[in-house]
Amino acid sequence: MTRALAGPYATLLLAGLGAEVIKVEDPRGGDLARENSPYVGRDGVTVERAHADDVSISHLSRARGKQGVSLNLKAPGAQQLFQDLCRNADIVVENFTAGTADRLGVGYAAAREANPAIVYCSLSGFGADAPEGGKAMDVIIQALSGAMYTSGDPDAPPVRMGIPIADMLAPVFAVIGILAALEQRHRTGQGQHIDVSMLGALTSFVAIENWAALAAAGMPARTGLTVQRLSPFGVFECADGYVALVAVHEKLARGLFQAMGAPEMSDDPRFASRDARVANAVALEAKIAAWSRTLPTAEAVRLLEAQGVPAAPVRHPEEALTDPRVMARVETMAIAHPRYPHQADLRTSGIPIRFSEARTGFDETLPIAIGEHNRQIYGDLLGYDAARLEQLAKQGVI
Amino acid sequence: MTRALAGPYATLLLAGLGAEVIKVEDPRGGDLARENSPYVGRDGVTVERAHADDVSISHLSRARGKQGVSLNLKAPGAQQLFQDLCRNADIVVENFTAGTADRLGVGYAAAREANPAIVYCSLSGFGADAPEGGKAMDVIIQALSGAMYTSGDPDAPPVRMGIPIADMLAPVFAVIGILAALEQRHRTGQGQHIDVSMLGALTSFVAIENWAALAAAGMPARTGLTVQRLSPFGVFECADGYVALVAVHEKLARGLFQAMGAPEMSDDPRFASRDARVANAVALEAKIAAWSRTLPTAEAVRLLEAQGVPAAPVRHPEEALTDPRVMARVETMAIAHPRYPHQADLRTSGIPIRFSEARTGFDETLPIAIGEHNRQIYGDLLGYDAARLEQLAKQGVI
């Protein structure tokens, strides 16, 4: 029972690990991600939906490998269907606003009543115990988490991260919680409620750096493209892009000076030791930038790597997603509209885990329409007969 | 067998979920994170280490709840100790450069020989199958993943994320892989090798956005503090800081105009519909900024929330880490030097998952010195007698 990104990404990860996932959607509209432009379908990628079976690329990416049923949770009798689903399930995931699932009669209490072994995971902005408040969008959580003031120059505005990190981090922790609860269930036979907050997940990541201690020690925390207390460390401009390099230790610094064609810098008292390099970081960074700005990025990387200095080009997402290493490991993967597979060349997230004795991946299944798999799930799995399905549809329950 | 951040964060999460974690360190130096300034000890927080039992705050944060043994993997006989540890363990985690663990005789093959049920997880920059290359630092992986070109303004330099996201994301997926392998082990009785790449984990996050499709549809991907295709959406300057707000839908946009004291904007043809607001995003954002810049952030948030518009102040990390909601849920938590608990007020990451039938958290244990718990682990757990321990120490094995 998930919508948007946080919840669907949690169940996507579970699907990729081998779970059979059933996506439950309101027959009156379904997951709002279905309305995210751009779409893909018989005409390829389009900004607007032109045909009934065009699907949002967001939906295609997030719902792949899942079966889909329709269920209007506000309709009389919906709770019965929900509990029947729970009796045939191991895990429930929902990301309604805190309190909503309980109010609709599909909270943990209802699930447990149907199946005491159920593992029930709630994903919300501020936690299941938060007083009901506004919706928790990614940008709101990024703002509250402190993350926006960890990037960028010390005096610059905050930085909104272009990856929806708050939406994606909470579900990763949700999956950890779910798998940990399954492990506990092997010992107790009982399920439990897992409660993950977007704000908590992202703040816990921010908290791994010792912000207060850095401040207490007089060390700047927010340092932009380079980190002067580790100088030379960071990102430098090239003729056609940017290069990232790390030369914190003595041997690497000497390698950098060699790569720069300036081995004599090793004897310059300003740069001859780690402490000196940190103390003269501004002058050192200026020298590096004056060198790197004259070179294509690939040439700078080549020269640095030849000296054993860790270095990399700063790549754009399109290039990163098609890195041969990443494609070979299925950390990114092709997706296609099941009916028009050759109409577009699309690539999305894979499961970034390799198992020696198992494979990750997704079935070809996709709920193109809401309730696409009602017959398979309500009919074949729950055993509802055709007459009952017809009546439920007529009553607007499914 | 983990060092720096990626590996230790994986085992920290496992410790927080209840695992008994044994940190294996080289007696000749140990985890380099022990050398990260600042330190904490009898004199409080200091930039330099003054006393033998001062500990790096990085080490304090990452090694809490773990026992520590010393083991020189290059010493003759070390493999015997490693295999004895494996016979008493469920999980091994290592983050050496790819290929190193095998070369040292402590790779998956050696672990499985000792214990076929062992789940063995390798964390590396580019995957266990990568040809041996340079070290994979966080900034190098950020550069390669495309993440640096997702934040910031369209024509601005790339943005280095201040959170070590590459170092932290791979271990979260490692824990998912480990727990999934434990689930599989309940069915097969066998362990397996888990292989997680820093580049793959971060690239898979970047890949959730449909970069190629956005480009194909002519939509800008990198949009800085606001997203004009969702206008009004993003971060706006206030008199004393910044506010994040989301007013994509009709009702929210009207609420925003009310909050701005300009309800007539709802009738302005430039702003009267969602399509119009997107088409006139530049003018709309200028009007919002002209309003927000006159107000303290708290006042802007108050006015927006009163109209039901999702809004939040952009907070600094220190403020975010002490959010009462986050502290109450132990998503951040206090840490202290075990011997000098009152000398500093430090706060770090908790486990951002709440269980109804279990608690997360950390024992008071900390390997202050390398090999702190040799007697408990090699003696009590493995049953080595005092004479043997003495000899191993004398030979430099432990």
Interface residues (C-beta under 8 A of the other chain):
Chain A: L5 Y9 L13 L17 S37 P38 V40 V45 T46 V47 I57 S58 S61 Y108 F126 G127 A128 D129 A130 G134 K135 A136 M137 V139 I140 I141 Q142 A143 L144 S145 G146 A147 M148 Y149 T150 S151 G152 P157 P158 V159 R160 M161 G162 I163 P164 I165 M168 L169 A170 V172 F173 A174 V175 I176 G177 L179 A180 A181 L182 E183 Q184 H186 T188 Q190 Q192 H193 I194 D195 V196 S197 L199 G200 A201 T203 S204 F205 V206 A207 I208 E209 N210 W211 A212 A213 L214 A215 A216 A217 G218 M219 A221 R222 T223 G224 L225 T226 F233 G234 V235 E237 Y242 V243 A244 V246 E305 G308 V309 P310 A311 A312 P313 V314 R315 H316 P317 E318 E319 A320 L321 D323 R325 V326 R329 E331 T332 A344 D345 L346 R347 T348 S349 G350 I351 P352 I353 R354 F355 S356 E357 A358
Chain B: L5 Y9 L13 L17 S37 P38 V40 V45 T46 V47 I57 S58 S61 Y108 F126 G127 A128 D129 A130 G134 K135 A136 M137 V139 I140 I141 Q142 A143 L144 S145 G146 A147 M148 Y149 T150 S151 G152 P157 P158 V159 R160 M161 G162 I163 P164 I165 M168 L169 A170 V172 F173 A174 V175 I176 G177 L179 A180 A181 L182 E183 Q184 H186 T188 Q190 Q192 H193 I194 D195 V196 S197 L199 G200 A201 T203 S204 F205 V206 A207 I208 E209 N210 W211 A212 A213 L214 A215 A216 A217 G218 M219 A221 R222 T223 G224 L225 F233 G234 V235 E237 Y242 V243 A244 V246 E305 G308 V309 P310 A311 A312 P313 V314 R315 H316 P317 E318 E319 A320 L321 D323 R325 V326 R329 E331 T332 A344 D345 L346 R347 T348 S349 G350 I351 P352 I353 R354 F355 S356 E357 A358
